[in-house]
């Protein structure tokens, strides 16, 4: 069984936070944790609970798997970016996008 590399997890959180142009203070407030605790998580000296990790992932608009798995690919980053864009749309626009993606997926071989 593989163990979680908390140092790498923390590095990924820090990198994603900076990509989103958030300070530790802002992200910590969004997640209802202290700035000091977030600093420890980012440095790999403390491990977050599953609930805290889920809150961090939601606040940074990506999935928990991004932080846990080393096999994270550029395709997953692309999907995260799409997800972030979709969250900002109305429910009607969201449904249109989902239908468009379904149609594209069904006809991908023809493109």
WOGIDA-V842924 format. One record per backbone hydrogen bond with DSSP energy under -1.0 kcal/mol. NH is the residue of the N-H (numbers start at 1). CO is the residue of the C=O. Records with the same first field share a line. If there is no record, write none. Layout:
# WOGIDA-V842924
NH = CO, CO
This chain:
# WOGIDA-V842924
6 = 4
9 = 5
10 = 6
11 = 7
12 = 8
13 = 9
14 = 10
15 = 11
16 = 12
17 = 13
18 = 14
19 = 15
20 = 16
21 = 18
22 = 17
27 = 23
28 = 24
29 = 25
30 = 26
31 = 27
33 = 28
38 = 34
39 = 35
40 = 36
41 = 37
42 = 38
43 = 39
44 = 41
45 = 40
46 = 40
53 = 49
54 = 50
55 = 51
56 = 52
57 = 53
58 = 54
59 = 55
60 = 56
61 = 58
62 = 57
66 = 63
67 = 64
68 = 64
69 = 65
77 = 73
78 = 74
79 = 75
80 = 76
81 = 77
82 = 78
83 = 79
84 = 80
85 = 81
86 = 82
87 = 83
89 = 86
94 = 90
95 = 91
96 = 92
97 = 93
98 = 94
99 = 95
100 = 96
101 = 97
102 = 98
103 = 99
104 = 100
105 = 101
106 = 102
107 = 103
110 = 107
